[in-house]
Amino acid sequence: MQPAAAYHWAGPAAGDAPFGSWAGRCPLTPAPMDLYLGFVILEGLLALAVVATNLLVCAALCLHRELRSVTNCLVACLALADLGVGALAIPFSVVLSLELTLCFYTCLFLACFPLVTTQFSILLLLASVEPTRALNRLSPCSYAMYVRRGRVLGAVGLCWLLSLLIGLSPMMGWNRQGRYMERNWNRTLAVSYHLGRCSFTSVFAPEYLVYFVFFACTLLPLGALLGIYANLFRLVRGHFLAQPLRAAKRGELPMARTLLLLLGIFCLCWIPLHVIYCVRLLCPGCRSYAALDRLAVLLSHLNSLANPLVYAMRKKDFGRTLRSVCLRYVPCCSRAKVHPQGRSGRR
């Protein structure tokens, strides 16, 4: 007989009344223990890789002054968010996958934290100064007049505030507390414990995950980003169609392509998980597969590892600096010292 944690959540137990459109008519698909063991091992390795690479990014920006630009300030903020994913969000995801019996608000916090870091990544990409930087360089206005470090830090703070409001909104009442609680009365103390099977879908209303998180807070910002980049490339192409591309302008296109690549990787990593939630909401009778769910979760966490790798590969001076820090401070690497060349993020 499989233990309780070896079953993937597929809706309320038989006999429960339907809850909204998440009626729980999906068949309960048993998940073998080796699937859970493999998932936990892969998540652990991914968490170590995410923490190591993003710590390397933060160390490179702190140790090398030539990288301390407005653009790389946003890179550091994104690395800090990804660091939180590796250090907290991935372990929280492993705990949620075990479907332990936990207090409702403890389970709700474990589920809300990954939403905060994900939403911050989306908003930070939207607030990125690079599209504005390229457009301002094509116009007579000065880039330095509009994009300053204080304004960028204010935009980052606003992104964190909006991310906290969106990600923690279930803790303010938009949750499934009535469905989650199982009252276990202690005859001696006469205390009611708010306990239940802790999982990601047991504490969130399906409408919150699909209509609010996916449609309103994910698709709309991603659509706005695609529109910004499409307009940017159109302006660049129209501006330089009849004249040679000067060296001062040539550097803007690779950076715009880098940010567009980050956007594409984000969509590739996160859209599959949201599609699964949409299918569960719109097709409650469809069978769910534990292996597919675990793969979607792993793919979403892989985004936090891809961000620093993309910057290291696309920006040569940034990559050299990361290699320099790694060779100097990682014990298992060679002690040879490599100095970065050039300056990153010139105005």
Secondary structure as GFF3:
##gff-version 3
##sequence-region A 1 347
A	DSSP	three_ten_helix	4	6	.	.	.	ID=ss1
A	DSSP	alpha_helix	33	63	.	.	.	ID=ss2
A	DSSP	three_ten_helix	65	67	.	.	.	ID=ss3
A	DSSP	alpha_helix	70	84	.	.	.	ID=ss4
A	DSSP	pi_helix	85	89	.	.	.	ID=ss5
A	DSSP	alpha_helix	90	98	.	.	.	ID=ss6
A	DSSP	beta_strand	101	103	.	.	.	ID=ss7
A	DSSP	alpha_helix	104	126	.	.	.	ID=ss8
A	DSSP	alpha_helix	130	138	.	.	.	ID=ss9
A	DSSP	alpha_helix	143	146	.	.	.	ID=ss10
A	DSSP	alpha_helix	149	167	.	.	.	ID=ss11
A	DSSP	three_ten_helix	169	172	.	.	.	ID=ss12
A	DSSP	alpha_helix	177	180	.	.	.	ID=ss13
A	DSSP	beta_strand	182	185	.	.	.	ID=ss14
A	DSSP	beta_strand	192	197	.	.	.	ID=ss15
A	DSSP	alpha_helix	200	203	.	.	.	ID=ss16
A	DSSP	alpha_helix	206	207	.	.	.	ID=ss17
A	DSSP	pi_helix	208	219	.	.	.	ID=ss18
A	DSSP	alpha_helix	220	239	.	.	.	ID=ss19
A	DSSP	alpha_helix	247	250	.	.	.	ID=ss20
A	DSSP	alpha_helix	252	282	.	.	.	ID=ss21
A	DSSP	alpha_helix	290	314	.	.	.	ID=ss22
A	DSSP	alpha_helix	316	329	.	.	.	ID=ss23
###
